[in-house]
Amino acid sequence: MTKSLSPHSGDNDVSPESPQPRETMASVLQATLGVPEETKRRVSISLDAIQADEQKHGDHSSPNSINSRYQYTNPSFTSSEGGINGSGPPGAFHKRPSWADLGKSCMHNSSRKSYSLDDTDNEKQEDSCWFWFCLKCRQKEVGPGWEPWFWTSVCPHPFCPSYRHVARVVSHFILGFLLWGILYTLMGHDVAPGGQLFNIALLCISANFGGWVFRMLTIPPLVGMLLVGMLYQNIGLIDIHPPYVKVVATFRKIALVVLLTRAGLDLDPSVMHKLCGTILRIGLVPWIVEAACVSCGAYWIFGMPWLWATLFGSVVAAVSPAVVVPALLKLRGKGYGIAKGIPTLIIAVSGIDDAASVVAFGILYNAIFSEESFTYTLLVGPISIIGGIGFGTMWGLLSKYIPEKEDPYVVPIRILTLLGGGLIAVFGSEYLGMEGAGPLGVIAAAFMCSLFWSKQGWEVGENPVSTAFEIFWMIFEPILFGLTGTQIKINEMNPQDTTMLGAILLGSIVARMLITLIVCIGAKLNTKEKIFTGFACMTKASVQAALAPVALETVRKMQGSDMEVEFARTMSLGCILSILMTAPLGALILAMTGTRLLTKTKASPAPPQGWRRGARPSLRDITITDEPMDEEDPEPGPDSERKEESS
């Protein structure tokens, strides 16, 4: 009977279960694959990490389990006859070898001992596109847990979800069914299938699923959510009419509060103080230029009055953190742009942009729809700015002392206090007729809370309150973008108007990028970093989705003229078109150009101020890399090898 050899074996037969020195596996792989000298250190670290991870989970260097962690294909496994051990045509580039193939090749070249190969059906599955797609969708569960004894046989990973994931989804369905039953007993037909509230809930669930699909395709999920809303509206699956128009508007305002609170919590007070001039210059000057370009185009081409045109431009000019931040997270994890704090700069610029758009929208909205005197309309702008900043400062100062920082319930109290303060600011300012004060108060309150909490030991953007509002955004993001998509009715769209809107938006984006390059002079950025900053500041999404339908709903509620309805529809269409044009394209451009335009930090520095840390790295993330070292990297000498060996 032929003995099966472990990749760790040397001259004697060793059982796969017996522990071996970690250096043996690395040396076997290096000798067999012909790994270049400059990558031996990376391979050794990868194998050490994998073996430590296996021992931690009780799998002890099992060849099959290690084989499932990563896959590779190397022509070194093809013999002179072609293929693996002479199978196949000469020079054939075969599929990824298993650890059994690895051991066989090692022994064939050294001790010439025989062994048995396992069946290769699993390898064929792992080489398929379907396997990689499932692996991308489902990561293996870690940590202690329980599952039925038959689960791994009936539902193998990654083709089927884990028992924990299935149980979680079933529990969500049970909770949703219980909530639906309670609402049905209270509200009756509107909650039944076909009712308005049921259709709205179904839209939000479908938007969440659409966002997940687009996320798997590495496209911002908000695009999928928006398209789901448009699909529901144009095939007749939803038709929102009173009294649920007000409910939808309320959901949209709550989503705006969550969005602006997150923007305020992400601003680092120390960085804002240090780079105040640079942030204001890069944030406001290009914003003014883009808003002016859109306003002029709307005035000259669509015949909008200047107030309506400026309202349109102020909404479109906002930068979306929902698109920029995920792309910057990936680049930061690879060490790009950290040395000069470019992620911090862009986040601060997007926050300033959002604040400027929201304040300008509130003031212009009040000027268009207010029935007060001209003098009051003229004074409401400065009053809204002063009132919003004053409310935010007062609420932040209150959060410093209430609750007491050592209170065991400090986290939930702070979460509810900040959320309640934001809601009362938005709804209260609307009640008082000063719509611009509320959103500004939300950002100011979140920023002041972040300032005082950081002095008490909480990290900026990395504290329980920030985490809670990230969860809130996960809930309200599909609601916001799904409902915004329902504003578009394709049969009512004029192709000529759509083309002209696209041209206006494209011209304004190009103008903004050029102005960004100019105002970045003096910011200690090189040309490539300036270009990247311009690309990052072109994306639109969250603010446009939150504010675009407001004017249209107000005109319909006030029974405005047909001309005003047309202006509001054009504005809503332009905002949604700006999202579809810039969100997926911006995410793609940032992913493709970030590694080429930003400078990579060689060492692993501490996170820069104002930037939240990513998830804790796992040993499962360490894999074999065959990429050559950067030209700037010095050759690893004996001293560095000894340091790494000791660590």
Secondary structure, 3 states (H helix, E strand, C coil): CCCCCCCCCCCCCCCCCCCCCHHHHHHHHHHHHCCCHHHHHHHHHHHHHHHHHHHHCCCCCCHHHHHCCCCCCCHHHECCCCCECCCCCCCCCCCCCCHHHHHHHHHHHCCCCCCCCCCCHHHHHHCCHHHHHHHHHCCCCCCCCCCCCCHHHHCCCCCCCCHHHHHHHHHHHHHHHHHHHHHHHHHHHHHCCCCHHHHHHHHHHHHHHHHHHHHHCCCCHHHHHHHHHHHHHHCCCCCCCCCHHHHHHHHHHHHHHHHHHHHHHCCCHHHHHHCHHHHHHHHHHHHHHHHHHHHHHHHHHHCCCHHHHHHHHHHHCCCCHHHHHHHHHHHHHCCECCCCCHHHHHHHHHHHHHHHHHHHHHHHHHHHHCCCCHHHHHHHHHHHHHHHHHHHHHHHHHHHHCCCCCCCCHHHHHHHHHHHHHHHHHHHHHHHCCCCHHHHHHHHHHHHHHHHHHHCCCECCECHHHHHHHHHHHHHHHHHHHHHHCCCCHHHCCHHHHHHHHHHHHHHHHHHHHHHHHHCCCCCCCHHHHHHHHHHCCCCCHHHHHHHHHHHHHHHHCCCCHHHHHHHHHHHHHHHHHHHHHHHHHHHHHHHHHHHHCCECCCCCCCCCCCCCCCCCCHHHCCCCCCCCCCCCCCCCHHHHHHHHHC
